[in-house]
């Protein structure tokens, strides 16, 4: 498991097109490859859109929830989920969102969002989900 923040794609986001602001942040997801916490460019654009939303709504705070698929140990997946949530939060803060507005939590494999077994289900559970704090 990689234990670092992925920054390469973040530095070039300003030059990338295709950034869209979501209509609502709650339950926005960014997905990850197997055994990875690297934010891919397409997912970074998704997060940049979330940052645009947060800039237009300064009263909104979020929690980034890190999720994993069912494979691997509980401890491993809690750590991987924390990296995923942290990397997603880092993209928001690098785009100008105050760190105090973004919390992170890892659920690892303990709170699957999709039930079942197999790559299609596993791929959906490898995500960071944005939750608007109430």
N, C-alpha and C positions, 0 to 999 in steps of 0.2 A: 504494500500500500504506500502510495506517495504521501509524504508528510510535509507538504509545502503549499503555499498559496499559488495558484496559477495566475500569472499576471500578463503574460505575453499578449493575449487577445484584448485585454482591457485597454492597453495603451493605444491601440489603433481604432477604438470604437468611433471616435469623432469622424474618421474618414469613411466609415462604413455606412451605407444606405440601408433602408429597410427597417428602421427603428419605428415601431408603432406603440403609441401609448394605449394601454388596455382601458376598457370602459370601467373596470372595477379590479382592484388588486387582489381581493380575497380569493384564495385558492388558485392563484397564478402558479404555474409550475415551470421549473427548468429541469431538464433531464440529463442524466450522466451515463457514460459508458460503464460497462462492468468493471468493478474494482478500481474506479476512478473518481476523483473529486475535481477533475479538470473541467472548468467552464469553457465549453466549446463556443466559437464565435457566434453561431446562431442563438445560443442560449444567452450569451452576453448581450446581444441586441434585445432579447426579451427583457433582461434585467435593466437595460438602459431605458426601455419604455416604462418599466415600473418606476425608475428614478424620475422620469419626466412627470409621471402621475403624482409622485410624492412631492415634487417641487411645486406643482399646481395646487396641492392639498397639504399645506404645511402642518395641519392639525392631525394628520394620519401618521401613526407609528405602526410598525410591523414586527412580526416574529417570523424568522426564516426557520422552517422545520426541515431537518435533514432526515431522509428516509433511505432505506436500503431494501434489496430483495432478501429472500429467506435464506440464501446460502451463506455459510460462514458462521462464526461464533457470535454470540450476543455482544461480547466485548469488542470484537473486531468491527462489527457493524455499527455499534454506538460511536466508535472513533471515526469511522468512515462517514457516518451521517453528520457528525460534528464538523468534519472537514468540508463536506458539501455545503452545509448551511453557512459556515464561515466564509467560504469562497464566494458564495452568492452574495452574502452581506458585504463582502469586500468590494465587489463590483459596484454596489449601490453607493458605498461611501467614497469610492474613487471617483464617482460621477457627481459628487457634491452633496450627498445626503448625510446629515449629521449622524455620527455613530450612535448617539443617544436615542435616535429614532428607530434603530434596528437591533432587535434582540435575536439570538440564535438558540436553538434547542435541537438535540438529536433524539430521534426515536429509533434509530437503527432499523432493525427488522421487527421490533416489538409492536409497531402499530401499522401493519400493512394497509395501504389504501385500496388495494385491489387484491382479491382473493383468488387462489388457484396456484398452479405450478406450471412452469414452462417459460420459455424466453419472452413470449408476448406479455405475460403478467409481470415477470421479473423486470423487464424494461420499464414498465409503467411505474413500478415501485422504486426505481432508482431515481429519486428526484429530491429537489428542495421545493417545498410548498410555501408560498407567502400567505400569512394570515394577518389580517388587519386586527390590531389590538383594540379592544373595546374599552 
